[in-house]
Amino acid sequence: MNIKVVRGNPTPEELAAALAVVRVRAAAAAAVPPGAPSAHDAWSDPSRIASRRLPQPGPATWERTFWPG
């Protein structure tokens, strides 16, 4: 893996901190078994929203169309 500083002049401490973050993220990504669901999959699952009670048609429906979460 090659990392290149494109702009600025980081101190050795800043560069070490940035590289530590990159290495930790790479190690975490490598530790996930193939085919395992990720947190992003659960967040984007449509059943997460569909499991809630949907607004019923009526004169004040526009007040209930916001889904907090």
LINHU-V202891 format. One record per pair of residues at least 4 apart in sequence whose C-alpha atoms are under 7 Angstrom apart, sorted by the first residue. I is the first residue (numbers start at 1). J is the second residue. If there is no record, write none. Layout:
i->I j->J
i->I j->J
//
This chain:
i->10 j->14
i->10 j->15
i->11 j->15
i->12 j->16
i->13 j->17
i->14 j->18
i->15 j->19
i->16 j->20
i->17 j->21
i->18 j->22
i->19 j->23
i->20 j->24
i->21 j->25
i->22 j->26
i->23 j->27
i->24 j->28
i->25 j->29
i->26 j->30
i->27 j->31
i->28 j->32
i->32 j->36
i->37 j->41
i->38 j->42
i->39 j->43
i->40 j->44
i->41 j->45
i->46 j->50
i->47 j->51
i->55 j->61
i->55 j->64
i->55 j->65
i->56 j->61
i->57 j->61
i->61 j->65
//
